[in-house]
């Protein structure tokens, strides 16, 4: 534990570090930990013995998981992200993925089935027409990327909490995981899944969701950073076992709050 400096008794070192880590994006947080903390300081902060690159990574992961817990504690499931008028929509809305635009996955609408498994009562596979027949809502919200840019888009689809109720999901479970046609995967906490703005998105700006934005369906969460919003979703599962994620397993924060 970092102790208060005797020369600055009013400064709580633990609180300063926690606040700094909370406000940084994932890449900057990792850079800060690697280059601004001494190995001794990192060892003191995490309780890990710092002897080689592997132990540094272990310590960084421990700090990242601590930050996840802090963000989860701070998360208010009733607090709404800002919404905007259509006049503020970013046109064109940027494409963003871990691959280039010429590698966008093409999903056949007629053969598409959404797999729903885990701690749910109804495990039938959903067709695209079934999903579109559910009550739809629109939101104009800001997408915030961990790389430092943001854009405003208009998203339409099914409120995720309503879908989870429809399939009889056990909302006492800890996680909801997603697997995608582009081999991406991620997971979220149940309070975020039940947030009123978390949406199974089927349309963009009043039209069917185009492939570059995640056809046939993506998850839209204005309370999370962009990498937590999976596209081309093929499977959803409810679980108490930590599922990880594509970027999270490479060191990004799992909670990923914006």
Secondary structure in CASP SS format (residue, H / E / C, confidence):
PFRMAT SS
TARGET T0000
AUTHOR 0000-0000-0000
METHOD secondary structure of the structure
MODEL  1
X C 1.00
X C 1.00
X C 1.00
X C 1.00
X C 1.00
X C 1.00
X C 1.00
X C 1.00
X C 1.00
X C 1.00
X C 1.00
X C 1.00
X H 1.00
X H 1.00
X H 1.00
X H 1.00
X H 1.00
X H 1.00
X H 1.00
X H 1.00
X H 1.00
X H 1.00
X H 1.00
X C 1.00
X C 1.00
X H 1.00
X H 1.00
X H 1.00
X H 1.00
X H 1.00
X H 1.00
X H 1.00
X H 1.00
X H 1.00
X H 1.00
X C 1.00
X C 1.00
X C 1.00
X H 1.00
X H 1.00
X H 1.00
X H 1.00
X H 1.00
X H 1.00
X H 1.00
X H 1.00
X C 1.00
X C 1.00
X C 1.00
X C 1.00
X C 1.00
X C 1.00
X H 1.00
X H 1.00
X H 1.00
X H 1.00
X H 1.00
X H 1.00
X H 1.00
X H 1.00
X H 1.00
X H 1.00
X H 1.00
X H 1.00
X H 1.00
X H 1.00
X H 1.00
X H 1.00
X H 1.00
X H 1.00
X H 1.00
X H 1.00
X H 1.00
X H 1.00
X C 1.00
X C 1.00
X C 1.00
X C 1.00
X C 1.00
X C 1.00
X C 1.00
X C 1.00
X C 1.00
X C 1.00
X C 1.00
X H 1.00
X H 1.00
X H 1.00
X C 1.00
X C 1.00
X C 1.00
X C 1.00
X C 1.00
X C 1.00
X C 1.00
X C 1.00
X C 1.00
X C 1.00
X C 1.00
X C 1.00
X H 1.00
X H 1.00
X H 1.00
X C 1.00
X C 1.00
X C 1.00
X C 1.00
X C 1.00
X C 1.00
X C 1.00
X C 1.00
X C 1.00
X C 1.00
X E 1.00
X E 1.00
X E 1.00
X E 1.00
X E 1.00
X C 1.00
X C 1.00
X C 1.00
X C 1.00
X C 1.00
X C 1.00
X C 1.00
X E 1.00
X C 1.00
X H 1.00
X H 1.00
X H 1.00
X H 1.00
X H 1.00
X C 1.00
X C 1.00
X C 1.00
X C 1.00
X E 1.00
X E 1.00
X E 1.00
X E 1.00
X E 1.00
X E 1.00
X E 1.00
X E 1.00
X C 1.00
X C 1.00
X C 1.00
X C 1.00
X C 1.00
X E 1.00
X E 1.00
X E 1.00
X E 1.00
X E 1.00
X E 1.00
X E 1.00
X E 1.00
X E 1.00
X E 1.00
X H 1.00
X H 1.00
X H 1.00
X H 1.00
X H 1.00
X H 1.00
X H 1.00
X C 1.00
X C 1.00
X C 1.00
X C 1.00
X C 1.00
X C 1.00
X C 1.00
X C 1.00
X E 1.00
X E 1.00
X E 1.00
X E 1.00
X E 1.00
X E 1.00
X C 1.00
X C 1.00
X C 1.00
X C 1.00
X E 1.00
X E 1.00
X E 1.00
X E 1.00
X E 1.00
X H 1.00
X H 1.00
X H 1.00
X H 1.00
X C 1.00
X C 1.00
X C 1.00
X C 1.00
X C 1.00
X E 1.00
X E 1.00
X E 1.00
X E 1.00
X E 1.00
X E 1.00
X C 1.00
X C 1.00
X E 1.00
X E 1.00
X C 1.00
X C 1.00
X H 1.00
X H 1.00
X H 1.00
X C 1.00
X C 1.00
X C 1.00
X C 1.00
X E 1.00
X E 1.00
X E 1.00
X C 1.00
X C 1.00
X C 1.00
X E 1.00
X C 1.00
X H 1.00
X H 1.00
X H 1.00
X C 1.00
X C 1.00
X C 1.00
X C 1.00
X E 1.00
X E 1.00
X E 1.00
X E 1.00
X E 1.00
X E 1.00
X E 1.00
X C 1.00
X C 1.00
X C 1.00
X C 1.00
X C 1.00
X C 1.00
X C 1.00
X C 1.00
X H 1.00
X H 1.00
X H 1.00
X C 1.00
X C 1.00
X C 1.00
X C 1.00
X C 1.00
X C 1.00
X E 1.00
X C 1.00
END
